[in-house]
């Protein structure tokens, strides 16, 4: 496997990606070896020492931003934004998809459509699995504490012990994020297995002209705080009209002011679908 490009905005230390056999340690054993984040309300705040059992801090997922970013609230009421460590899901805005970051996905219109589709699916998968759930936020001793956007870099582990970061790789919703962290070999192995079995985004049909985004729930008003975008009403070159949205939060989830392909900002003032 070749080294993947690192998404802009996250501070990482790049090194060669060499898949090895999947680690034999169980999810719980691997998790207990890690540190946990402190109670923070600001990205600049430093984390505290991990709890003695090494299990991470309990939190509730209050919002799923996209496939690899969530917001949580800890038991003491403090909040933080978590960038899932070691993984990168495709962007949910068509203009921001970057095929060269995903090995074997061509840098073509079809490749970008394909990744846009899977970015939407990864976000839906994260919402289905995490929104409103009690989880453990677990740090890694070899990783940076935060990325350059101030987001906490961590694993999200379910109450049953499933590492959601690793699950994204196994199911083909993400590529391995090329940075320093203790479980690189295990994550690389999971990515290689997903690629060899054409799981998820790795199942690319080069003959496809476009990829139609998977329909998502029409219920935008979620009690857990997540935002679910509507199914695009048009082609990838012009996917949305303001009438497709019920709330401004939906618009903000897909609007890219630098590449407003759908013309949602009709007056060019940086605000899309102002009538909502």
N, C-alpha and C positions, 0 to 999 in steps of 0.2 A: 504493500500500500504506500502511496505517496503522502507527504505531509500536506494537510489541508490548510488553506488560508485561514487566518484568524479574523473574525468579524471585527470591524472598526469599533472602537470605543471601549473595549475591555483590555486591561493591562495584563499581558501574559508573557511567559518565557517560552519561546518556541524551541522545540527539539524534535528529533526524528520520531516518526510514528512507526513502531514495530509491533504488530499484533503478536501476542503470545497466548498460551493456553489460558482458558478461563480460570481465575483464582479458585482454589478449592475451598476457601473459607466460606462459611455461610454468610448471608446478609447480616445477620445480627452480630456475628463475631467481627466482621469487617467494620461494622458501624461502631461497635464499642471501642474500637481503637482510635476513634477520632475525637477531636475537641469539639466544643460547642460554643455558639456565639453568645455574647453578653446581651444585656438588656439595653437596647438602644432606641432612640427616637430620632437620631440624626445620623446620616451616613458617615459623618466625620467622627462620631463617637467610637471609642475603642471597645472591644469585646472583653468580657470577663473570663475568668478561668472556667474550664468545663466542669460540670458536676462530677462527683466522684465515681458515678456509675458509667460515665462516658456515653450516655445514651442521647445526648443532645437536649435541647430545650423544647418543651411542649408549646405548640402554637396552633392557632386556627387560621386557615387560609381564607382571607376576607375578599380577595379578588384575584382572578387569573388574568394577567395582562396579555400573555400569549403562551406559546408552548413551553418556553423556557424561563419565564419570568412570572413571579407571583408576589402578592402582598400578603403579609401575615400580621396577626396580633398575638402577642405573647400573653401569658396568664396575668401579668401585672398591668396589662393595658397598653404597654409600649408597642410600637409598630415598626415594621421594616419592610423593605423591598428585597426579595431574594432572587438573584440570578442563579439558576440551577447550574451547579458546577460540573464541568466536564462534558457538557452537551451543547449543541446548537441546533435549534429547529429552524426551518425556512422562514423567511419574513412573511408577514401577512399583508404587506403592501406590494403589489405587483412590481412597481418600479424599483423596489429595494431588493428584490431577489437577486442572488449572486451565484449562478451556476458553477463558476470556477471553484467555489468553496466546497462543492459536493462532487466528489470523485465519480466519474462516469456520466454525470448529467451535463449535456452539451450546452454551450452558451448560445442558445438559439431562442427564438420566440416560443417554440414548443417546450424547451427546457425550462424557461422562466415561468411559463404557464403551469408546468408540472410542479415546480417548487412552490408557486403561489397556492396551488391546490393543496399541497401537503402542509404548507404553513397553516392554512385554515383548519385542516384536519387535526394537526398537532394541537392547536389552540382548543379545539372542541374536546379532544381527548383529555387535555389537562383540566378543562372545566368539568368534564364528567367525573374525573377521578379525584380532583382536589378541592373544588369550590365548596367552601363551608365545612371542610373536613378538619378533624384534629390530627395533627402531624407532629413529627419531631424535626427540628432544624439542626442539622449536624455539620460541623465544620470539618475541614481536612487539614492535618498538620503540615502538609507540604504546599498548600495553596496560599495565594494572597488572600487576605481577609476580605478585601473589597476590590471591585473593578474600578475603572476610571470614572464611571458614572456614579460612583458611591454606593452601588448596590452590593449587598452582602453575598459573597460567593459561598454556596453551601449545598448540601444534599437535602432533599425532602424525603423523609422516611415515614411510611404509613404506620398506623397503630399495629398492623399485622406484620410489620418488619420489611415491607417491600420498599426498596430504594427506587423512587420514581425516576430519578435521573437515568439510572441504568435501564429501567423499563422502557424509556423513550428510545434508547438505542436498540434494545432487543426487538421492539415492535416496528422499527424502521421509521420512526417519526423524527429522528435527529441524526446528525453526524457527531463524531467525537470532537470535542472542543480542544484545540491543541494548546494546552497549558500545563503547568506543573501541578500535579496532584497525586496522592498516594496510590490511587486505584487506576492509573493509566492503563496498565496491562489488561486488567479485567474489562475496562471500558473498550479498549481497542479490540479485544477478542469478541465482545458482544457486537461491535460495529461490523467486524469482518464476517461474523456469522449471518448478520442481517443482510449484508451485501451479497454473500454467496447464495442465500436463499431467496433473493429478490423481495425481501420484506419491505412493505411500506413504500417510502419514497424511492427506494432503490429499484423498484419495478418500473422502469421507464421504457415505454414503447417508442422508439425513435421514429416510427412511422406516423405517430399521432401528430396532427396539425396543431391541435390545441388540447388543453385539459380543462374540463369543466369543473369548477369548484364544487365540492360536495355540499349539498344543501345542509343548512344548519337550523337549529330550533328557531321557530318564529316567536318564541316567548322571550322578548328582550328584557322584560322587567324581572330580574332575578333577585330573590331575597338575599342571596349570598354576595351580592355586589358585583358579580361578573358581568361583562358586556358581551353579548352574542350578536355578531353582525349578521345582517340579512343575506340571503343568497343573491349574488349578483344577477341583475336582470338583463345584462348585455354581455357581449364578448369581452375577452381579456383586454382588448384595446380601448374599451369604453364600458367598464363593468357596471357602473352605478348611475342612477339619477336621484336627485334629492327626494323624490317621491318614494324611493325604496326604503327610506329610513323613518322610524317612529320617534327617535330621540336624537338629540345632538351628540350624546355619548357614542351612539353607533357611528355617526359621521366621523367623529374624531378618531375612532378605532381604525378607519381605513383611509382617511384623508392625508395626502402627502402634498404639502404646499409647494414643494420643489418640482413636483411632477403631477399636476392635477389633470390626469388623462380624461377624467369624466366631466371636467368643467364644473365641479361642485362649488368653487369660489367664483361665481359669475362676475363679481365686481372687482376682483383682484385685491381685496383688502386683507387677505390672509385668513378670513373666516368663511368656512364652508356652510352652505345650506342655512343661512341666517334666519330663515323663516320658521325653522323648527323651534 
